[in-house]
Amino acid sequence: MEEEYYLELCQNPVQFEKASSVNNVFFDEANKQVFAVRSGGATGVVVKGPDDKNTVSFRMEDKGEVICIKFSLGNKILAVQRTLKSVEFLNFIPDCQHSEYSQECKTKNAVILGFCWISSTEVVYITDQGIEFYQVQPEKRSLKLLKSQSINVNWYLYSPENAIILLSTTVQGNVLQPFYFRSGTMLKLQKFEIELQVIPKPSKLCLTERDVSMASIYGQLYVLHLKHHSRTPNNSGTEVVLYHLTRDTICKKMHILTLNRSGKFAVNVVDNLVVVHHQDTETSLIFDINIQGETDGTVTIHQPILPPMSIRPFEIPQAVPSAVASQPPVPCKLYSSTWSVFQPDIIISASEGYQWRLQIKLQPVVNLLQDKGRLIDFLLQRKECKMVILSVCLQLLHGPERGTLPVIATVFDKLNQEYKKYLEADQTYAMAVESGQSRGIVTQKRPVRTQAVIDQSDMYTHVLSVFAEQKDGPHKFITAVLMEYIRSLNQSQIVVQHYLYELVIKTLVQHDLFYMLHQFLQYHVLSDSKQLACLLLSLESIYPPAHQLALDMLKRLSTANDEIVEVLLSKHQVLSALRFIRSVGGYENISARKYLDAAQQTGDEMLFYTVFRFFEQRNLRLRGSPIFTPGEHCEEHVHLFKKWFGEQALLKIILF
């Protein structure tokens, strides 16, 4: 089944002319471009990048076999190495001469091992005797040496994302010297040593380029060493040792990935996961260095996070003439010896003419990691994780694999910890912006909201409301889950949104659990809010005490005086409304007409009489006269009072 595979090759690979006797294929790690060079370039060069729009085609004069070919960043200048002593350059800049110019390495008797573009106009030669940093001057068709360093070099690696070149030095090759490049400067970093299993005598090269790579994992640069062991009862085969490389401190061994097998390996990094391909078994192993392993305080040993599995089969369509009936696609040979693997996630088959990006599929992982806490830890680190996490949560709450409350609580806590981190970062940013604007400077970047931020709205929409609406669900479990999520939010000091409380109340009402509702409100398990009070008011017909519970809640809020009055008036409790207004103060400014209208609508003459007298007394205290002013628009009520109680009742107050 397709869903069984958690690794796959992208469905839209870069296609190029396959390698042959007349066509050589090269790959540039900086631009992620494949060069197909026919007949030394005389019959054409086709350059393809990850985006088909970046395809470039041109011809070159055949001056001999091409050893290496690369564009500068932005495809402005082409560099071609045909000899071990020099590199030729060709401008691809409008209004610039297109004739070639070349630069020999400065060191006598040195051999150029390769070159790297640092920027659109900066290039570095790596020779067997050192490193030479040049500024390319396309207008002058020449190069200017910026800096050089003499050092014995066996081989090199380049990390374009970090602008770091790593040189293998010493006879054994295991002392590595990093150089960092920035804005026209070259900085020599602290060298470090890769541990070897056995140091042979006499000394010879033990650490080769194929066993070392550089990759960024969780924003940190690591040097990855495939450390081979001979299979004996005392060891578990090959390991991948990760050394953390920084610009400021010496490179340290941080992680060991245990492969439990020997043979030929290749390494990719996909979505911050280290993927180790094993050719003999045609399977891949996945490691996550952010998930806890065994540690001695300095180095952490990791086992594969998932069972070994092959990459999902990939079929290559047959290229046939249009007159011929279409042929079925041919299965691609996975883990082929002709595959070339590049960082972070590139796999190239020169023999078949394909460049793929390796991808991780998260949904199949759900059924492979039984420990749900560990599964959530894994998913939270992935880029496209939100919908998978939400599906895991729903699966935990409903169905044959329903989790226990402690497991569900653990998952909620992990999600809310990530949610809280984002809220705090966003608040810090907002404060920095506010502070910075007052001083005219804003330096802080807004925090990126990743898919790992599962907020209350996400949980409500995709999980909790769906779960609570299940007719056959055990109501006590549903209530316990809802309260567990609210507890988790409170524990993370996140303000609970009213719609979650409303969901709890609706669930309790749906199952006639009014005693529990009363307790939740009485002991303030559900936080007071105007929205919640309004919901309680709407429940009065099926649960009469809800009316008083709502009023009590509104009183506690102390900012809902107007709402309380409206509720009391809607229930024709006019005197209660007046008493409430008097208790909180400010009754001098209330509208007499509003209350007289409410009293009149009840049809209760004595109630109307009492309210009318109340406002006459207020008028007397405020203005020395009981008469209503024209602005109060109470003429209709005065007329009604006279009609019901006579002119004399009104005059008594006036004479008084």
KAVEN-V232837 format. One line per field, one symbol per residue. ss: DSSP state (H for helix, E for strand, C for the rest). psi: psi as a letter, one per 20 degrees, with the letter a starting at -180 (. if undefined). burial: I if it has 24 or more other C-alpha atoms within 12 Angstrom, else O. Layout:
ss=???
psi=???
burial=???
//
This chain:
ss=CHHHCCEEECCCCEECCCCCCCEEEEEECCCCEEEEEEHHHCCCEEEECCCHHHCEEECCCCCCCCCEEEECCCCCEEEEECCCCEEEEEECCCCCCCCCEEEECCCCCCCEEEEEECCCCEEEEEECCEEEEEEEECCCCEEEEEEEEECCCCCEEEECCCCEEEEEECCCCCEEEEEEEECCEEEECCCEECCCCCCCCCCCCCCCHHHEEEEEECCEEEEEEEECCCCCCCCCCCEEEEEEECCCCCCEEEEEEECCCCCCEEEEEECCEEEEEECCCCEEEEECCCCCCEECCCCEEECCCCCCECCCCCEECCCCCCCCCCCCCEECCCCCCCEEEECCCEEEECCCCEEEEEEECCHHHHCCCCCHHHHHHHHHCCCCCHHHHHHHHHHHHCCCCCCCHHHHHHHHHHHHHHHHHHHHHHHHHHHHHHHHHHHCCCCCCCCCCCCCCCCHHHHHHHHHHHHHCCCCCCHHHHHHHHHHHHHHHHHCCCCCCHHHHHHHHHHHHHCCCHHHHHHHHHCCCCCCCHHHHHHHHHCCCCCCHHHHHHHHHHHHHCCCHHHHHHHHHHCCCHHHHHHHHHHHCCHHHCCHHHHHHHHHHHCCHHHHHHHHHHHHHHHHHHHCCCCCCHHHCCHHHHHHHHHHHHHHHHHHHHHC
psi=qhihpiqqqqimrpprpqqahioqpqpohgilqppoopljihjqppppahphhjppprqqpokrpphqpqqrpjkhpppppirjhrpqqppkpqkqpjqqqrpqqhpqjqpohaqpphaijpqpporijbppoqppnhhilrqppgqrppqppgrrqpnhhilppppprrgijjopoqppppljqpporprrpppqgpoqpqqrohorhijqrpqppljqpqppooopqporiirkbqqopppoprihrqpqphqpoohkrrbpqqprooljpooopoggilrqqpqoiippapqjhgpppqrphqqqqqqpqpppqpoqqhiqqqqqqpppoqkqiiqppqqhkpppnhhilqoqppqpphghhgihohohghgggghhiqgmighgghhgghhhhqahkprrghggggggggghgggggggghhgggghhggghhhjjpohqqpqporiinoahgggggifghgghiphjqohhggghgghhgggggghjlpppqhhghhhgghggghjklhhhggghghjkhpqqqhghghghhijhhinhihghhgghghghhijkgghggggghhjkmghhggggghhirjihjqohgghhgghhhhjoghgggggghghggghghhijpippqhiiljghhgghghghiqhhhghghgh.
burial=OOOOIIIIIIOOIIIIIIIOOOIIIIIIIIIIIIIIIIIIIOOOIIIIIIOOOOOIIOOIOOOOIIIIIIIIIOIIIIIIIIIIIIIIIIIIOOOOOOOIIIIIIIIOOIIIIIIIIIIIIIIIIIIIIIIIIIIIIIOOIIIIIOIIIOIIIIIIIIIIIIIIIIIIIIOIIIIIIIIIIOOOIIIIOOIIIIIOOOOOOOOOOIIIIOIIIIIIIOOOIIIIIIIIIOOOOOOOIIIIIIIIIIIOOOIIIIIIIIIIIIIIIIIIIIIIIIIIIIIOOIIIIIIIIIIOIOOOOOOIIIIIIIIIIIIIIIOOOOOOOOOOOOOOOOOOOIIIOOIIIIIIIIIIIIIIIIIIIIIIIIIIIIOOOOOIIIIIIIIIIIIOIIIIIIIIIIIIIIOOOOIOOOIIIIIIIIIIIIIIIIIOOOOOOOOOOOOOOOOOOOOOOOOOOOIIIIIIOIIIOIIIIIIIIOOOOOIOIIIIIIIIIIIIIOOIOIIIIIIIIIIIIIIIIIIOOIOIIIOOIOOOOIIIIIIIIIIIIIIOOOIOOIIIIIIIIIIOOOOIIIIIIIIIIOOIIIIIIIOIIOOOOOIOOOIIIIIIIIIIOOOOOOIIIOIIIIIIOIIOOOOOOIIIOOOOOIOOIIOOIOOOOOOOOIOOOOOO
//
